[in-house]
Each structure stands twice: as C-alpha cells, then as structure tokens.
Amino acid sequence: MALHDQILTNINQARRGLMSNASYKACGNARESTEHVLRGCPKAQEVRLSLAWQGLDYLSYDGRLNEWIRDNIEQNYKDPNWSTKFLTTIGYIWKWLNALCFEDSNES
C-alpha cells in the first residue's frame, strides 16, 4: 500500500473526505503524507539512522518513495532476507507513529 501511496495518512484521508485536517500529530508537520511518515518524519529518521548504524543503510536511499520501496523489495543487498527486514521496518515505523498519534504513546 505504501508503494502506491495508499496507506491512510491524513492527506489520503482528506482526499477521500474522511477528515479535513492533514496535519501530522507525531512531529507537528503540516502534512502527513506517506513520504513524510516513512522517510521525512524525524522519528522515522531516528529508526532509519539506528538501522544504518547497524549496517542496514539501504533504508537511507533518497530517491522517489515508490522507487525507494521497490528497490528495497527487489534487491537483496547481499542479504537474502533484506526485503523482509525492510518491509518489517517500514511496517514498524507506520505502526509506531500511529501509536504516537492515536494512543498518546511516548514509547520509543
């Protein structure tokens, strides 16, 4: 869903008439887009930088969002389990940031 910009970010919900405010509670950004949630948000960047420090630096690619996702899914980067690690990481980021927004969680 993220590859096709279909996750229910506030921008996508606003496009569908489900809400009128596209701001992002987790970091105060004016717009909650898929790009921002998975890569631009300072909290998402914390996760990605932590993994880069552990040698999983492919998460840091700065191309277009759909290219970044597709590259990480289709390439194994010397690790046959890379696509699973990548998808688990971005799934975790989405879940964690939703918990920060909707459950008032401060868990890091």
HUJOLIN-V617016 format. One record per run of one state. SS is the DSSP state (hx for helix, st for strand, lp for the rest). FROM is the first residue (numbers start at 1). TO is the last residue. Records with the same first field share a line. If there is no record, write none. Layout:
# HUJOLIN-V617016
SS = FROM-TO / FROM-TO
This chain:
# HUJOLIN-V617016
lp = 1-9 / 16-33 / 41-41 / 54-56 / 61-64 / 75-81 / 103-108
hx = 10-15 / 34-40 / 42-53 / 57-60 / 65-74 / 82-102
